[in-house]
Amino acid sequence: MTDPNVERKLVEIMRIISESDKPLGARLIADELHNRGYAIGERAVRYHLRILDERGFTKKHGYIGRTITERGKKELNDALISDRFGFVITKIEELMYKTDYNPETGKGNVIVNITYVDKDDYDHTMEIIRYAMDHGATISSRVGIIEEDNDQDVYVPEGKIAIATVCSITVDGFLLNSGVPVVPIYGGLMQMEDYKPAGFVDLISYSGTSIDPIKIFLRRKATSILEAIETGNGRMLANVRQVPASASQRAAEILEMAKKNDLCGHIAIGDPDEDILYAPIERGKTGILVMVGINSVAAVEEAGIQADTHPVSTLMEYSKMKKL
């Protein structure tokens, strides 16, 4: 599982390599990390460099050292740098507060992800999204379609169509509005076995990153949604929030109510004081897992369609979204 501290060291190593006009070796990187206040030795630097190589962010040039790749430069541009630290959780908290979806009536604003695709790919994209939703890979089977001229305050570039999918953070919003204290804590990669969640294989904390954890996994192309649907075994995206153990029963009742209005998808509620599918939960808390709405979009990308996705993007009236 990806520790936020490890991620910050990986980013700092990429910054050091990117600032050099020649390949850098582990010893020089370790020295520079020490100068920047990181207590990390040469052996540990080699370990981090192997991770960067595996992710395609750096390239090894024999014994000379490493350089940063174009993919690494893009990752670095969006990475966990101090002046943006905490931005994601702040945005999430703001949208949670603004969510007014009522799980009893099925009406109100929900948080949505926005995905842009070429108009020529629209029909094929919707077929895949419908397929993923029909097989329970997402939080809801509703979408919003936004074209170039729209009143949704969403900019759509020429030649594109925007597709809104319900974001799983909506769950946190309506739990909060129902009086249940809730904190989203992780976005992660879930291993599916025999069509059921078997456990997280990677987790990123919402409070320890400057970009959405789900977007990080999308960029890594870490999912196998279509394989999971077809064979029962694969990797899907999910996130975890925690509520006070004393509020677990109330949270379960609210989630059950939301299911009646076709919202919630696959949800698992853990036991008080217990980890949920290998995701650590604080003492006195209960973890709640939700499969994210972006799984349907990840399936689109797996099918070879280019898509530009922005998780936790804006709000949309749920009753006006189209059920597929």
N, C-alpha and C positions, 0 to 999 in steps of 0.2 A: 504494500500500500504506500502511496506517495505522501511522505511527510512534508508539511509546508516548509520546514527548515531545510530539507534536502532540495526542494524546488528552488529556494532562494539561493542556495550554493550553486546549483546548476546554472541559474541565470547569471550569477556573478562570474562564473567560469566563462560562460559565453561572452559576457561583456569584455572580459580580459582578452580573450582570443580575438574578438572583433576589433579591439583597439590596436592590435599589432599588425604590422605590414608584412609579417612573415609567420610561418608555422611556429607554434609554441609547444614546448614539452612540459611534462608534469612538474618537473622541478621548478621551472620559471613561474608556472602558474601558481604553485604552492607558495612560492616566495611573495608573489604579488597579492595573493589572498591574505597572507599574514600581514602585509602592509595595510590591507583594507579592514583588518580586524577580525578575520576568520581564522580560528584555530583549527586548521586542517592540514594534515601531512601529505607527503608526496604519494604514499600508497593510497590514501583516501581519495586524492585527486584522480588517480588512475581509475578507481572504481566509478567516480562520477563521470569521467570521460567516456567510459564504456557505455554508460547509460545514454549520454549524448550521442554517441556513435549509433547506438541501436535505434534511437528516435530520428536519426537522419539530420541532426542539428550540427554535427561536426564531422569532419573528414580527416582520417589519419593518413599522414604522408611518411610511411615507414618509421624510421627512428628520429626523423627531423621534428615531428610534432603534429599538431592539428591546426586546421583552419575552420572557420565557420562557414556553413553552407547557406544557400539562399533561403532554404527552409528555416534554418537556424536564425537568420537575420529577421525573418518575419515573426518567429516565435519571440525573439528578444524584444522586438518592437512593442509587443503586447504583454510583456512578461511582468513578473512580480517585483516591480521596482518600487522603491519606497514612496515616491511622490504620488503613487496611485493606489498604495496599499489600503485595503479595506473598502475600495470603491464599490465592488460587487455587492457586498453584504448591505451597504448603505442603500443602494438602489433597490435591492430586494425588500428591505424593511419599508421603504417608502411605498412601493407598489402593494405590499401586503396591507399597509394601512389604508390605501385608497380602494382596495377591493371591497365591493359591497354585495357580492354574490350571496344570495340566500339559498342555502341547501334545501330548505323546505318548499320554496316556490319554484326553484330552478331559474330565477331571474336575477339580474344584476351583473355588474362588471366583473370579468375574470381577467387574470393575467394571461397574455398570449406571447408566444414566440413568433417572430416574423421570418419567413423564408422567401427569398427571391429566386425565381426560375425564369428561363426564357419562355416566351409565349409558345414557341414551337414545341417545347417539352411539357407543356401544361397537362395535356390529356394523359400522357404516360405517367407523369408525376402523380396525378390524382388517382390513377389506377393502383399505384404502389402504396400510396397513403391509405387508400380504402382497404387494401389487402392487409396492411399492418394493423389498422384499427379493428378490422373484423376479427383479428386473431388476438386481441387484447394486449397489444404491445404498448398502448398509450393510455393516458389518463381519461381521454374523452374521444368520441367518434365525431365530434363536430369541428368544422373548420370555417374560417372566414376568408373570402376571396376579395382581394383589393387590387383594383386596376389603376392605371395611371392617373385618371381624374377621379378623385374620391373625397369623401368628407370625413375620413377617419384620422386625418392629421398624420398620415403615413406617406412618406415620399416613395414613389415607385418610378424607377428609371424607365426611359423609353425602351420598348421592346421586352419589358419584364412584366411579370405578374407576381404579386405578393400573396403568400398563403399564411394565414394565421392559424396556429395550433394552440390548444389550451396548455398553458405551462403548469407543471405540477406544484409550483409555489402558490398557485391559487388555493390549494389545500391549506397552506399555512395562513393565508388571508382569511378564509372563512372560519377556520378554527379560532383565530385571534378575535374576529368579530363576534364569535359566539361565546366569548369569555374564557377560552382555553389558552393559557400562556404557551406559546410555541416558538421554537427557535430552529430554523433550518441549519443543519450542521455539516452535511457532506453531500457532494455529488460523486457518483462512482460508477464503476463498470461491474455489472452483475453477471456472474456465470449462471447460465440456465442449464439444467439437466433434467431430462425427461419432462420437459415443458414446465418446470417449476424452478423458482430461484434457489440456487444452491449456496450462494455466498458471494460477497464482494471479492474481486481480485485486485481492485485498485480503488482508492478513495482520495479525494482532495477536499480539504476543508473550505467552506465558503468564506470563513473569516481569515484564511491564510493565503488568499490569492487576489490578484487585481483583475483577472478575467474569469468569467463564469467557468466552473469546473466542467460542466457539460460541454461547453464549447472547446475546451482543451481536448477532451476525449474525441470529439468530432474531428478536430484537426489532425489528431493522431490516426484517424481512421481505425479506431480500436474495436468497433462493433462488428457483430455478425448477426444482425437482426433477421435477415431473410433465412439464414441457416437455422437459427433458433426456432423460427416459425415452422420451417419445413421438416426439421429433424428432431426438434425438442432440445437440441444441444447447441449452445452458442453464447454470445455475449450481448447483453442489452444495457441500456443506461437507466439508472435509478438514482433517487436521492433520499436522504434521511433527515428527519427532523426529530426533536425530542420535546416531550411535554412532561409536566410534573406527574409522578406516578399516581397521585391522588386524582388527577384529571383524566386518567386513561379511559375509564368507562364512559365519561361524557364525550370524549373525543371519538370513541368507537360509535356512539349513538349518532353523532353528527355526520360521520363518514358514511354510515349506513343510510342516512337520510339523503345524502348527496347522490348515492348510487341509484336511487329511485329516479333521479333526473339525469341519468346517463353521465355522471361525472364521478370520477375516482379511479376507474380502471382497476388494475391489480394493486392491492394494498395489503401490507402485512403489518400487524401491530405486535410488538415484542412484549416480553415480560418485564415488569419493573426491575430495575437494577441489573438487567442483563443486556449483553451485546445483542444486536440484531443482525444476523447473517454476517458476522465478523466485523460489523461496524461498532466501534466503542461508544457506549452510552454512559453518561454520568450517573453517579449514585443518586437515588431518589428520583430518577427520571425513567420514562418509557420511550423507546424508539418506535417511529412509524416510517415504514418504507413505502415509496410510491414509484411506479414505473413512469418515466417522464414522457411528456408529449412529443419530444424531439425524436423519439425512437422511429416514428414514421418517416421523418425527414432523413434520418441516418440510413434507413432502408432505401430511400430514393438515391442517395449518393452511392450506396453499395451497388445499385443497378447501373451506375455509370453516368447518371445525370448530374450535371453541375448545378449546385445549389449554394446560395449564400445565406446562412442562417444566423439570426440574432436572438439568442435566448433571453427570456425575461425582458421582453421589449416594451410592451405597452398594455393598455387595458381595452377590453371590448365587451359589449353587451352580449351575454351568453345566449339569450333567447333569440338573437338575430343571427347567430352562427348556424351554418347549414349542417344538418346531420347526414353523414355519408352512408 
